[in-house]
């Protein structure tokens, strides 16, 4: 992948939320401030070669946070991550 397309979080000013110096901290801030707001959207691919994609279906910050927590717990339970 072209490195010029990489995000450079260190170049983003942190004046509004100085405590959020990582993307994870920004995500958790959004989970607390707007838990029911749409966060991730997906679309069903077309069934036919020239068909249209379906409408977006969104998942909230709260639900994505819950799902990520469950995945992390499963990884720890199955001993799939290093100490």
N, C-alpha and C positions, 0 to 999 in steps of 0.2 A: 504494500500500500504506500502511496505517496506521503512521505512524512510531512509535507506542507499542509496536509489535510488533518493532521493530528490536533486535538485540542491542547491548548497551553494554559492550564488552569492558573499557573503562577503569574500570567500576564493579566488576569482579570482583577480589576480593583475590588478590594474587600471593604470598602468604606461603609456600605449599608449594613452588612452583617460580618463584622470582623472575626467573630467566633467561628464562622463557617469557612475554614481554610481547606476543606476537602469536599468532593462531590457527595460523599456519604453524609457529611454534616448538613449540607444543603438539603439533601433528600429528607433527613430526619426533621429538619426545621419545617419543611413543607408538610410532612406527615402530621406534625403537631398543629400547624397553623390552618391547614386546609385538608383534613383527612378524607373528606368525601368528594374532593375535586377530581375530575378526570386526569389521569396521568399517562397511562400507556394505551395506545389504540392499535387494534389489529383489524384486518379486512380479510374476508374470505376470497380466495382467488377465483377467477372465472371458471365455470364448469366447461365452457366451450372455448376453443382456441381464440376466437375473436370476441368473447363475452366481456362483460364489465365486472369489475370487482364489486363485492357487496359493500354495504355501508360500514363505516367504522363502528367497532364495538370497543368501548373504553373500560379500563379498570382503574379504580380510584387509588390514590396514594395509600390509603389505609389497607386496601386489599393487597397491593403489591408488597407493602411492608410485611403483612401477615404471611404471604407466600414465601418471601425471601427468608423470613425467620424460620419457617417450617423446613425449607430446604437446608438452611444452615444447621438446624437441629438434626436432620437426617444425616447430613455429612459427618457431624460429630459422633452420632450414635453408631454409624457404620464404620467409624475410625478411618475415614477417607482423607482426613487432613492431618498434616504434621502438627506437632505440639507447638 
